[in-house]
Amino acid sequence: MAFLRIFPAMEQKVEGWVIMKKILFVASEAVPFIKTGGLADVVGSLPKCFDKEYFDVRVMIPKYLCIKDKFLSNLTYVNHFYMDYLGQSRYVGILEYVYEGITFYFIDNESYFWGDKPYGDWYYDPEKFSFFSQAALSALPVIGWRPDVIHCHDWQTGLIPVYLDNFRYGGEFYRGIKTVMTIHNLKFQGTWDTKTVRDITGLPDYYFAPDKLEAYKDGNMLKGGIVFADAITTVSQTYAEEIKMPFYGEGLDGLMRARSGDLRGIVNGIDYDEFNPETDKLIAQPYNAKNFRKEKGK
């Protein structure tokens, strides 16, 4: 199990009893609810593969209005609260949906998550996902569930390890939570000018320095996640080595070399139920291990 390779002390026993560990995936997308790329496949498929005897794994994504109605209309209301954000009291709703045994939480705020696609507006997206990252952490005490590890994915959740570092000073609840930052594509980093990123995040000036969120005089959300996460993973060992080099490092190769001791390449798995050629309705001709030579070529 990949998490035990990252945090080998996670599986603990007390008087012969295994203590169940809690892991929260936080991401901008997850199958089957919303998908623009492979990130959604990982976030939607990996949690159900954890051994439920030892791990309580849940997922948190935004409640986009472009999610298919068959899911939106069946979400269950959990709770809501108001969060101070950009000088205003902003509504944060929490809904849930249990899919294939995994609880998915949806963070609701229609002023941020409206539209016919989850993202793509590079002017507005940094504010949207700054709000989502802060709301995701703020929702945890409200639902009364404290994860041992928060698994963050790409720049859209890069601020979570940063906010977590800042939140630790405000309450015992957040102290001791570990974070994993997974890089699916280093090219996209969530950058804007430093003043804008400082304003939309509300973080103190302390975080805007070359060894933290600042990169080439811009604010960089993914860099913040890489700096403050306890562990960093990417989609293969080859890519983990490549991003330490200038050609593939997208300007962050120096940081990746500095954090190489905490960087692991873990090859993405495959959902055997979703990508089963014997039952997949999206391929022209089904086949299996016994008849593939005959059937696959049809």
N, C-alpha and C positions, 0 to 999 in steps of 0.2 A: 504494500500500500504506500503510495507516494508520500502521504503526510507523515507516516512513521519514518520515512527516510529523511524528511526535513526536520521533524521534531521527534527524535527517537525516544524521548522521555514521556510522550503523550499517553501511552498505554500504561496506566498505573494500577497496582493492585494493593488492596488493603485487606489484610486477614483473608486472603484467598479470593476476595471479590474484585472483579474488574470495575473500575470507575468509568462510566460512560462519558466520553468526551463530546463536546458540542462544537460543531463547525458551521459557520455561516458563509455561504457564497454570496457576494454582492457584485452585481454586474449590470450592464446596460441592456442586456438581452439574454433570453434563454428560450430554447425550444420547449414546448410547442407554442409558446405564447407570442414571441416576437423574434424575428431573425433577420439579420443582414449579412451574416458571415459565419465562419467556423467557431467564433467565440460562443455563439448561442448554442451550438451543438455540445460543446464541452460543458457549459454551465447547466444545460438541461439534462445531460446524460450522466455525467460523472457522479453526482450526489447519490443516485440510486444504487451505485455499485459499491458503496461503503457497507461494511458489515454492520447491520442495525443492532447487533448485540453489543457493539463497542462504541458506535458513533451515532449521535443524533445530528444529522446533517439537514440544514434548511437553506433556502435561497431567497434573496431579496432583490427585486428589480423595480423599475418605475412602472406605474399604472398608466401606460400610454393609451390615449383614446383610439389609436389605430390598431390595438389588439383586437382580434376577431371577437365579434359579439358573443359567440358561443362560449367564450371564456369570460368576457367582461360581465355578462348577465348572470353568471353563476359564482362570482366572487362573493365571499362572506365577509361582512364587516367585522373588524376586530376592535378597533378603537380609533381615536383621533386626538390630536393636540395642536397647540399653536406654538410656533417657533419664531424667535426673533431672527429675522434675516433681512439684510440691507435696510435696517432701520424700521422694518414693518413687522407686524405680527402675522405670520403666514400659516395658513392651514396645512396640516399634514395628516392625511388619512392613512390608515393601515387596514388592508384587506388581505384575505388569504384564499388559497386554492390548493387542495391536496391532489397531487397528480403522481400516479405510480408510487404511492407511499411516501412521497416527499412533500413537505409543506413549503409552498411558495408564498412569500409575502410581497405585497404590492404597495409601493409608496404613492399616495394619491395627492396631486395638486394640479388641477386642470389648467391653471395659468402657465405651468411649465411643460406639462406632458400632453398638450393638445397637438393637433397636426396629423398629416397622413403618413408620416414616417418618424422613426424614433429620434433621428438626429441628422445633421447635414448642414445646419446653419452655423458656420464657424464663428460668427459674431455672437450668437446667442447661446450656443452649446456650453461654453465654459461656465456661464452663470447657472444654466440648468443643472449641470452635473456637480457644481459646487453645492447647490441647494440639495440635490439628491444625496450626496455624500454626508452632509451634515444631518439631514433628516434621517438617513438610515441608522446612523449611530444614536441619534436622539430617540429613535423609536424603540430601541432595545429595552430600556427600563420600563417603558410604557407597556410592552407586551410581557414583561417579566421573564425574559429569556436572555441569559448572559453567555455568549459563546466563549469557548476557550481560544478559538482561532477564527479570524475573519480572513477569508480568501478573496482578494481583490483582483479585478481583471481589467487590464489596459487603463488608458489615461482617464476614462470616465469615472473611475473609482480611485484614482491616484491620490486624491486628497484624504481618503479615509485613514491611512496610517498617520498622516500629518495631523488631522483633527483629533485622532485618538491620542497622539502625543500631547496635544493641547488640552483635551478633555480630562486627562489623568489628574490635572491640577485642580479640577473642580469637583471631583467626587470619587469615592472608593470603587464604585461600580465598574469603572473603565480600567482600573489598574490591574495589570497582569494579563490583559487580553493580548494575544500575539497576532501578528498579521503576516500573510503571505501575499506578495505582489507577483502576479503572473503577467508576463509580456507576451502578447499574441502577435503584435506587430509594432516594432519600435519606431516605425516611421511616423506614427500618429501619437503626439505627445501632449496635446491640450495646452498650447502655448498662446500667450497674448502678452501685451506689454505689462511690465511689472506693476504699475499703478493700478491697472484694471484688475489684474488677478488679486492684488492686495485688497482692493475695494470689494470685490464680489465674494471673497472668502472670509473677510473680516478677521483674518489672522494677524497677530502682532508683527511688527517690523522684524522681529527676531528671525522669523522664518524666511525672510527674503534677503538671502545672502548667497554667494556663489557656492557654498557647501550645502545649501538646502534647496529652496525652490527656484532660485534664480539660475538661468542658463543663458549666457550670451546676452545679458541685460534684459531678458524677457522672463516673465513668470512661466514656470513649466510644471504642470500638474503631475505628469507621469514621473518626472524627476523627483518631485516631492515624495511620491509613493516608493520609489526605488531607494531613496535615502533613508526613509523612516521605517520601512518594512523590516520585520525580523528575518525574513527569508525571501528570496526572489527565485522564481522559476520561469522557464520559457519552454517552447514547444518541442525542443529536441536538444540533445547534447551538442550537436553540430551548430545549431543556431546560438546556443549559449557561448560557444567559442567564437563564432563569427562576430557577435555584437561587441566583443572586446577589441575589435579591430576598427580603424577609422573608416574603412570602406563600407562596412555594414552597421557601424555603431551610431549613425545618425546624430553625430555630435555628442553622444553620451558614452563613447567608448572608454574614456578615461574613468568615468564613474563606474562602468561595468567592471573594469579591471580592478578598481579599488574595492569593489564589493564581490569580487570573484569567489571569496571564501564562503559567501552566503548564496551563491548563484548555482542553480541546478537546472539541467536540461532534462525534461521528462516528456517522452513522446506521447502525444495525444492518443487515447484509446479509441475504440470504435464501439458503438452501441449495436450489439449483435441482434437485438430485436428490430431496431430501425433499419439496419443495413443487412438484412437477411435475404440473400438472393432467391431463397425458396419461397418467400412470402412478400417480397417487395413489389408493390403494384406500379412502381414508377419505371421498371425495366421492361423491355419488350418481351423477354422470354424468361420465366423463372427456371432456376436450376439448383442443384445441390452438389455435395461432394462426390456423389456416386455417378450422376449423369451429366456433369458439367461439360465433358468432352462432346457429348452429343447435343445437348440442349443449348449451351451457351452460344454456339455459332449460328443458331437459327435466326 
